[in-house]
Amino acid sequence: MRIAVLGAGSWGTTLSDLLARKGQDVCLWAYEADVVEAINTSHLNPVFLPNSPLAPSLRAVGDAAEAVNGASMIVSVAPSHVLRSVLRRVQDVVPHGTIVVSATKGLEADTLALMSDVIAAELPQARLAVISGPSFAREVYEGRPTAVVASSADPAVAEAVQGAFATPRFRVYSNADVVGVELGGALKNVIAIAAGVLDGLDLGNNARAALLTRGLAEITRLGVAHGADPLTFAGLAGMGDLILTATGDLSRNRQLGMALAKGETYEAYRARHRTVAEGANASMAATALGQQLGVELPIAAEVAAILFEGQSPAEAIRNLMERTLKAEQWR
């Protein structure tokens, strides 16, 4: 199968390598010219996946339209804030019926749209799927056992994605709840920032357990209001991804939270990191989406206040702990 991957960050590079090692014909688009050159000349991506030899058959290009031309499947891994502009580069060369798989976990800041909504708007001729779940790029690259979910409203598309990605070390389940899978993947990053704050302040296991539990309830509330199946959030794209991202040392979002707890500003943190912590923008977008849907998201709101309004982590924790007492269930 000819597969194009848009985005050569750690996750895009890892998925490209996985697919190429399965024998797929993979072309990876990278924005950075030095990444394109390194992949093609030394089979390495030293910027986003250092010290990781890539499949010799994997090739990279700097032209997105060239990457997708002739591909029967496109995997979109561009960061949420540039996804729409990337897709507009390829609109005219994507044939009707092409499967486009979103592997980006985020919300579009201006429109509050899911990544599948952005793809549907810019590539209406495509058949859509989403792949998500607890999956650190480094561990997938190393062949450590991983399970994810491929979601599509069209069962045939979900099955095609399963077949394209599945290996003995990368298990892919199917799911029809695209909204739930996407919201779970986007909002767990927000909760992971909060978890990093707790760990950075050394507030203990009790606090982390409470945060993950209430964070999952918050994600589920928003998801149900958006039309998702609540059971999705008990699965890989919900609870599974939340646990991994909020507790794992490889989590960029958790690392951001720990830096915030130590007094670093988001602007300073962002200036010294080339990789994107999707939870930052998602905290603002999720809070706005919650207001739009009439859903209270106290954790997301406090994370956004720390990131963008200069609120101290200590004040955010106090705000959450001193909220009006209420029942655990939301209905």
matplotlib code that plots the C-alpha trace (Angstrom):
import matplotlib.pyplot as plt

x = [0.0, 1.2, 0.9, 1.7, 2.4, 2.1, 4.2, 7.7, 7.6, 8.3, 4.9, 4.7, 8.2, 7.5, 4.3, 6.2, 8.9, 6.3, 4.4, 7.6, 8.9, 5.6, 6.5, 4.2, 5.5, 5.7, 6.5, 6.9, 6.4, 8.5, 8.3, 12.0, 14.5, 17.2, 14.8, 14.1, 17.8, 18.7, 16.0, 17.0, 20.8, 21.3, 17.9, 17.7, 15.5, 17.9, 15.6, 12.4, 13.4, 17.2, 19.4, 16.7, 17.7, 14.7, 13.5, 15.8, 12.8, 11.3, 11.7, 11.0, 10.0, 9.6, 6.5, 3.2, 1.5, 4.3, 4.0, 0.3, 0.2, -0.8, -1.3, -4.3, -4.0, -2.9, -1.9, -2.2, 0.1, 0.6, 0.1, -3.4, -2.6, -1.2, -3.3, -5.7, -3.0, -1.2, -4.3, -4.9, -1.6, -2.8, -6.5, -6.2, -4.2, -6.3, -8.6, -12.2, -12.4, -8.9, -8.6, -7.3, -6.3, -5.9, -3.2, -3.1, -4.5, -5.9, -8.6, -8.4, -8.0, -10.0, -13.0, -12.9, -13.2, -12.0, -9.2, -11.7, -13.9, -11.0, -10.1, -13.8, -13.9, -10.7, -10.8, -14.5, -13.6, -11.8, -13.0, -12.1, -10.6, -8.9, -6.1, -5.5, -4.7, -1.9, 1.2, 4.5, 6.4, 9.7, 8.1, 6.3, 9.6, 11.3, 8.7, 7.2, 3.7, 1.1, -2.7, -4.6, -7.9, -8.9, -12.2, -14.4, -18.1, -17.5, -16.6, -14.8, -12.5, -11.7, -10.9, -8.6, -6.7, -6.5, -4.9, -2.5, -1.1, -1.4, 1.7, 2.5, 3.6, 1.1, -2.5, -5.3, -8.9, -11.8, -14.3, -17.2, -17.2, -15.0, -16.0, -15.3, -12.0, -10.8, -12.0, -10.4, -7.1, -7.2, -8.4, -6.1, -3.2, -4.8, -5.2, -1.6, -0.4, -2.2, -0.7, 2.7, 2.0, 1.0, 4.2, 6.4, 5.0, 5.4, 1.8, 1.5, -0.4, -3.7, -3.8, -2.8, -5.5, -8.1, -7.0, -7.1, -10.5, -12.1, -10.2, -11.8, -15.2, -14.6, -13.6, -16.6, -19.0, -17.8, -17.8, -21.4, -22.5, -20.7, -22.5, -19.9, -20.6, -19.6, -18.2, -15.5, -13.9, -13.4, -11.4, -8.0, -8.6, -10.0, -8.8, -5.9, -4.4, -5.1, -3.2, -0.2, 0.1, -0.5, 2.0, 4.7, 8.1, 8.0, 4.9, 5.6, 2.4, 3.4, 6.9, 5.3, 3.3, 6.3, 8.1, 5.2, 5.3, 8.9, 8.0, 8.8, 6.4, 4.8, 6.5, 9.9, 9.2, 8.0, 11.0, 13.4, 11.4, 10.8, 8.2, 4.5, 2.7, -0.8, -2.5, -1.6, -3.8, -6.3, -6.9, -8.2, -10.1, -11.7, -12.7, -14.3, -16.0, -17.4, -18.8, -20.4, -22.0, -22.9, -20.4, -18.3, -14.6, -12.9, -9.5, -9.1, -10.0, -7.4, -4.7, -5.5, -5.3, -1.8, -0.6, -2.1, -3.2, -0.3, -2.1, 0.1, -0.2, -0.8, -3.8, -5.2, -5.0, -6.7, -9.5, -10.2, -10.1, -12.3, -15.0, -18.6, -19.2, -21.3, -22.2, -19.6, -21.9, -22.9, -26.4]
y = [0.0, 3.5, 5.6, 9.2, 10.6, 14.3, 15.4, 14.2, 14.8, 11.9, 10.3, 10.8, 9.4, 6.4, 5.6, 6.0, 3.6, 1.1, 1.1, 0.9, -2.0, -3.8, -3.5, -0.5, 2.1, 5.1, 8.7, 11.1, 14.9, 17.0, 20.8, 21.0, 20.7, 19.3, 16.5, 15.6, 15.4, 13.4, 10.8, 10.4, 10.4, 8.7, 7.1, 9.1, 11.9, 13.5, 16.3, 14.5, 10.9, 10.9, 7.8, 5.7, 4.2, 4.2, 1.7, 2.0, 2.1, 5.1, 8.3, 11.9, 15.0, 18.6, 19.1, 17.9, 17.5, 15.3, 13.1, 12.4, 12.2, 8.6, 7.5, 5.3, 6.2, 9.5, 9.6, 13.2, 13.9, 17.6, 19.6, 20.9, 24.5, 24.0, 21.1, 23.1, 25.0, 21.7, 20.1, 23.1, 22.3, 18.9, 19.5, 19.2, 16.0, 13.8, 11.6, 10.8, 7.9, 8.2, 7.1, 9.9, 8.8, 11.5, 10.8, 14.3, 14.7, 18.2, 20.7, 23.6, 26.7, 29.2, 27.0, 24.4, 21.8, 18.2, 17.2, 15.0, 18.0, 20.0, 17.1, 16.8, 20.5, 20.7, 17.2, 16.5, 13.8, 11.7, 8.7, 9.5, 7.6, 8.4, 6.4, 7.1, 5.4, 5.0, 5.1, 6.8, 7.1, 5.9, 2.7, 2.0, 2.5, 0.1, -2.5, -2.6, -4.0, -1.3, -1.3, 1.6, 2.1, 3.0, 4.8, 5.5, 5.8, 3.4, -0.1, -0.8, 2.1, 1.2, -2.3, -1.0, 1.1, -1.9, -4.0, -1.2, -0.6, -3.8, -5.8, -8.5, -5.6, -2.9, -4.1, -2.1, -2.3, -0.8, 1.7, 3.7, 6.6, 9.1, 12.0, 10.1, 8.8, 12.3, 14.1, 11.5, 11.9, 15.7, 16.3, 13.7, 16.0, 18.8, 16.5, 15.3, 18.9, 19.1, 15.8, 17.2, 20.2, 17.8, 15.8, 18.8, 20.0, 16.5, 16.5, 12.7, 9.7, 10.7, 13.9, 12.1, 9.5, 12.1, 14.2, 11.2, 10.2, 13.6, 14.4, 11.3, 12.5, 15.9, 14.4, 12.2, 15.0, 17.0, 14.0, 13.0, 16.6, 16.5, 13.3, 10.7, 7.3, 7.4, 3.8, 5.1, 6.9, 3.7, 2.3, 2.8, 6.3, 7.5, 5.9, 4.1, 7.2, 9.3, 7.0, 6.8, 10.5, 11.6, 9.2, 8.4, 10.1, 10.3, 12.5, 16.0, 17.4, 16.0, 17.5, 20.9, 20.6, 19.8, 22.8, 25.1, 23.7, 24.8, 28.3, 28.3, 30.2, 28.6, 31.1, 30.2, 26.5, 26.7, 28.7, 25.9, 23.0, 22.3, 19.6, 20.6, 19.9, 19.8, 20.1, 23.7, 24.9, 22.2, 23.6, 26.9, 25.2, 22.6, 25.3, 27.3, 24.2, 23.4, 26.9, 26.5, 23.2, 24.2, 21.8, 22.7, 21.8, 23.1, 21.3, 22.4, 26.0, 26.0, 24.6, 27.3, 29.9, 28.7, 28.7, 31.8, 34.1, 33.9, 32.0, 30.1, 26.3, 26.7, 29.0, 26.6, 23.7, 25.7, 26.7, 23.1, 21.8, 24.6, 24.4, 24.0, 20.5, 18.4, 14.8, 12.7, 11.8, 14.6, 13.3]
z = [0.0, -0.8, 2.4, 3.0, 6.4, 7.0, 9.9, 11.0, 14.7, 17.0, 16.5, 12.7, 12.3, 14.5, 12.6, 9.3, 10.5, 11.7, 8.4, 6.3, 8.3, 7.5, 3.9, 3.1, 0.6, 2.9, 2.0, 5.0, 4.6, 7.0, 7.3, 8.3, 5.5, 7.8, 8.8, 5.2, 4.4, 7.5, 6.8, 3.2, 3.6, 7.0, 7.8, 11.0, 12.4, 14.9, 15.7, 16.8, 17.2, 18.0, 18.0, 16.2, 12.9, 10.5, 8.0, 4.9, 2.6, 4.3, 2.2, 3.1, 1.1, 1.8, -0.5, 1.1, -2.3, -3.5, -0.5, -0.9, -4.7, -5.5, -1.9, -1.1, 2.6, 4.3, 7.9, 9.3, 12.2, 11.8, 15.1, 15.6, 15.2, 11.6, 10.4, 8.4, 6.5, 5.8, 4.4, 2.1, 0.4, -0.7, -1.4, -5.2, -5.2, -2.9, -4.9, -3.9, -1.5, -0.1, 3.5, 5.8, 9.3, 12.0, 14.5, 16.0, 19.5, 19.9, 19.2, 16.8, 19.0, 16.9, 15.9, 18.7, 16.0, 16.3, 14.0, 12.0, 11.5, 10.1, 7.8, 6.7, 5.9, 4.0, 2.3, 1.9, -0.6, 2.0, 4.1, 7.7, 10.6, 13.8, 15.6, 19.2, 22.5, 25.1, 22.9, 23.6, 20.3, 21.8, 23.2, 19.9, 18.0, 20.3, 19.7, 23.2, 23.3, 22.6, 22.0, 20.3, 18.7, 15.1, 15.0, 12.0, 11.3, 8.4, 9.6, 6.4, 6.9, 10.5, 9.4, 6.7, 9.2, 11.5, 8.7, 7.7, 11.2, 13.2, 14.0, 16.6, 18.9, 17.9, 18.4, 16.9, 18.0, 16.1, 17.4, 15.8, 18.2, 16.5, 18.7, 21.9, 20.7, 19.6, 22.8, 25.0, 23.1, 23.3, 26.8, 28.5, 27.6, 29.7, 32.7, 32.2, 32.6, 35.9, 36.9, 36.2, 38.4, 41.3, 40.8, 40.5, 43.8, 45.3, 46.5, 46.7, 45.4, 46.9, 44.9, 41.7, 42.1, 42.7, 39.7, 37.3, 38.5, 38.4, 35.2, 33.5, 34.8, 33.3, 29.9, 29.9, 30.7, 27.8, 25.5, 26.3, 25.8, 22.4, 21.4, 22.4, 23.9, 27.6, 27.4, 25.0, 27.9, 29.8, 26.9, 25.4, 24.0, 27.4, 30.6, 28.9, 27.3, 30.4, 32.7, 30.4, 29.7, 33.3, 34.8, 32.3, 32.3, 28.4, 28.5, 27.1, 28.7, 32.2, 31.7, 31.0, 34.2, 36.2, 34.8, 35.7, 39.2, 39.5, 38.5, 34.8, 32.5, 29.6, 27.2, 28.6, 28.4, 24.8, 23.8, 24.7, 23.2, 19.5, 20.2, 20.9, 24.2, 22.7, 26.1, 26.4, 23.5, 24.3, 27.8, 26.3, 23.6, 25.9, 28.4, 25.6, 24.2, 27.7, 28.0, 24.6, 25.5, 29.1, 30.7, 33.7, 33.3, 36.4, 35.9, 32.3, 33.4, 36.1, 33.8, 31.2, 33.9, 34.9, 31.3, 30.0, 32.9, 35.2, 38.0, 40.4, 40.7, 44.4, 43.8, 41.1, 43.5, 46.2, 43.8, 43.0, 46.5, 47.9, 45.2, 46.4, 47.8, 45.5, 44.6, 42.7, 39.8, 37.4, 36.7]

ax = plt.figure().add_subplot(projection="3d")
ax.plot(x, y, z, "-o")
ax.set_aspect("equal")
plt.show()
